[in-house]
Every structure is written in C-alpha cells, then in structure tokens.
Amino acid sequence: MPIVDIIIVNWNSGKQLYNCLQSIAATTKVNWGLGKVVVVDNASTDGSAKDITTNYNLPLIIIHNDTNRGFAAACNQGAKECKADYILFLNPDTVLFENSLSVPLEFMERPENQNIGIVGIQLVDDKGQVSRTCARFPTPARFFVKMLGLDRLFPNLFLGHFMKEWDHGNTREVDHVMGAFFLVRRTLFEILNGFDERFFVYFEDLDFSLRARERGWKSFYLADAQAYHKGGGTSEQVKAKRLFYSLRSRILYSYKHFNWLSATLLMLGTMIVEPLSRIAFCITRRSGGDIVETCKAYLMLWRSIPEFMKVIIKR
C-alpha cells in the first residue's frame, strides 16, 4: 500500500489553510496511507498556523520559520521530514475531494507507469470549471512572445506558456503540471536534490519538471480526479511583489536552461521592453491600479540587479 506525505507551505493563508487540512482529514483513504502532513509556515503574521494541531485528526508536523524563506526552500525544508513513497506538494488554497489522492496514487503504482515521476489532477475553480493548469516548457521564443504581449493580442497565432487551447478534459502526458497539486515520487525528489532554492517563488516547479524530464522521467495530467483550487492564493495580497518574483524567476530560469546570449537578451527585454507592453495593456483595460503595481514591480526588479547578478554568476 503506497504511503504519501503531504507538504503545505503557508504564508498568511488564513482560513484557507484550515479548509485544506480539513479536506485532507476527510479524504477516503482506500488502498493508500497517509504518513504525515508537514506545514511549513513562512513567518505568517495572520495567525493562520497557530494551534492547528488541536483541530484535526492528522499526523501533523508544524515548522515555524522566523522569516519568509520562499516556496522552494520551505518545500525542501518540509521534505526533510518525509520518508513516504510519495510526496504531495499542496497549496493551502486547495481543497481535496474524496478521490483526489486515491486515483493518482493508484495510477502511479501501476507497473507500466514506473517511469512517471510527477502527476497532477484536474483543478476546478469556484464555479466548478476546470482550470487550464498544464504548461509547456518555455523556450526563448515563447518568452519573447509573452514579453511583447503577442499571446494576448493574437492567441490563435502564438501559443502561450499555459495550454489554454486544450480543455484539460482527458488524461495525457504533459511537460508540466501546476505546483498547486504536485505529486512526486520521493526517490525522484531525492535524485534531483529537491527544488532549486534560488527560485524564491515561481518557476521552481517548472525547473524541477524539466530536470526530471532530462533524467528520463515523465509528468502526467489525470482528468479523472479533481481538487478545488482558488487560484492566486495569498499572492493576491502583494501583486507588485508577485510580478517581481515572477520576472526574477523567469530571468534565472533563462540563464539556467538557455544559452548565455538568449538569456541576456531575454533579461534586457524583460527589464526594458516588457514594462511598456504591460503598461499599454493596463491602459487599454483602464486599470490605473494595475499600472501602479506594474511600476512598483519593475522598480523592485531594477533595484535588485546587483544582487541578482551575483546569483546568476554562481549558477
């Protein structure tokens, strides 16, 4: 019987964390076992990670960080507590359903699927609609398309990062499944030495999926199991910082996986050209607040150049 450990990284998620834990406790554990649930709290200030051990009948381990270490580092921190066959990295803004774990675990246990290292499932929103969560591995061309906003202007001509043209109604192999529900074989996680902690947040799961593919492991999306995912989560509280970390992680990903010339051109385009296309898009939507948040994000990005270049050089 496969055993799974669950890791949840929490940062000011409020009641969402409680709902997530409650859903884990309520899942039907048929033909699989729950090892432990590790909640890594990244210095939350809303009290969301306090006194949760008394509210649920779960094998909980709570790790309280004095500072926000970022998502990748917190996941690795939690994984050090795990000894199960599988590790599920689960966002606190998710709610599991009855078959959310039994179906993917049964799928991965099949002998013919031993080379599948990562599995995701259907994620539905508040309206019960299936979200388009699977993604392609980025290329320099795809990053340039996004940078110029061409995927928004001409969606039929330029495919974006996420596979929005596919309704996610069938099971299939994909490049990458969203990290909100990221089920991984523990052996694979150890082979890859976990997530790259230079990614504070965003792209760490994509980088993990690519490194797994390079080692011969596959990622699969299962359409016959579901979970609820709010989307945005606690990052809605800090829109400027969310954009800053996304852009920063994109640049780091480029230098890690593309050649130096492509990565440098992407960095220059991200820092000089893309702010203009983003602001133009905000103007067309008459969203003054988004213009302000965009400017704040790029100001943080420009100010971080000296420190960030040290990270790139050490890659």
Secondary structure, DSSP 4 states (H G I P E B T S, - for coil): --EEEEEEEESS-THHHHHHHHHHHHS--SS-EEEEEEEEEES-SSSTTSSGGGTS-S-EEEEEESS---HHHHHHHHHTT--SSEEEEE-TTEEE-TTTTHHHHHHHHSGGGTTEEEEEEEEE-TTSPBP---BPPP-HHHHHHHHHTHHHH-TTTS--SB-TTS---S-EEESB--TTEEEEEHHHHHHTTSS-TT-SSSSHHHHHHHHHHHTT-EEEEEEEEEEEE-SSGGGGG-HHHHHHHHHHHHHHHHHHHS-HHHHHHHHHIIIIIHHHHHHHHHHHTT-HHHHHHHHHHHHHHHHTHHHHHHHHHT-
